[in-house]
């Protein structure tokens, strides 16, 4: 099989398991790679459309993998039974659809060991949803392919109910009200004293982690650096174009302020590469 770099990276995030469900499987290539590489013994390839599912069936048959991969017509995880899969993959779809699939299947997915996601849009909304729902983003990757950047992640459902942390009651209540997260973990569950950093700094960390990825920033991923530099140049160009119009309207003034905040966040993230 000739896998794209994006699909190979998605498959690379999957932890070895007995069975996993590939939601929106398209041609079935990720499912086939997981079986070929002995990462998963069994894959349930699912899609809401019959056309892609038929193509997946033909591809699976061509490589004689029918005993290891089964196909199902399904809207999200609706055709998946409890205990059939240890995790799910959602790749190549919009972020709002990813969130919808996770939300509609939250009872089923909440008991799983891993969720591998590669949203095509609304990355910050997806990461925000994960942290608010108690997921822990364990690992991330980002690929540049055909002129586009493709971030992806593996998350652990219900992580904050499974991990033990030292929690102060008063501090927990304060941080939960503020919604502050650090490295994708609620500030109240940090293994260090939250008083060491200001609330404003913690809120900025939450914002940049949602936007650019806590693991990608921690590992100073080289492809993320390229993306940050591209983003910086793009934001500066838009800002300069706006400032070239004088006098600015109230709406334009607000837009410049938004751009300044985004540029400040990008520069903040770039410091990860000089530590």
CORTARA-V614603 format. One record per run of one state. SS is the DSSP state (H for helix, E for strand, C for the rest). FROM is the first residue (numbers start at 1). LEN is the number of residues. If there is no record, write none. Layout:
SS,FROM,LEN
SS,FROM,LEN
This chain:
C,1,4
H,5,9
C,14,3
E,17,7
C,24,5
H,29,8
C,37,3
E,40,8
C,48,2
H,50,13
C,63,6
E,69,5
C,74,13
E,87,7
C,94,1
H,95,10
C,105,1
H,106,4
C,110,4
E,114,6
C,120,3
H,123,10
C,133,3
E,136,10
C,146,2
E,148,9
C,157,2
H,159,4
C,163,6
H,169,10
C,179,2
E,181,2
C,183,2
E,185,2
H,187,3
C,190,4
H,194,3
C,197,2
H,199,14
C,213,1
H,214,5
C,219,3
H,222,22
C,244,6
H,250,25
C,275,1
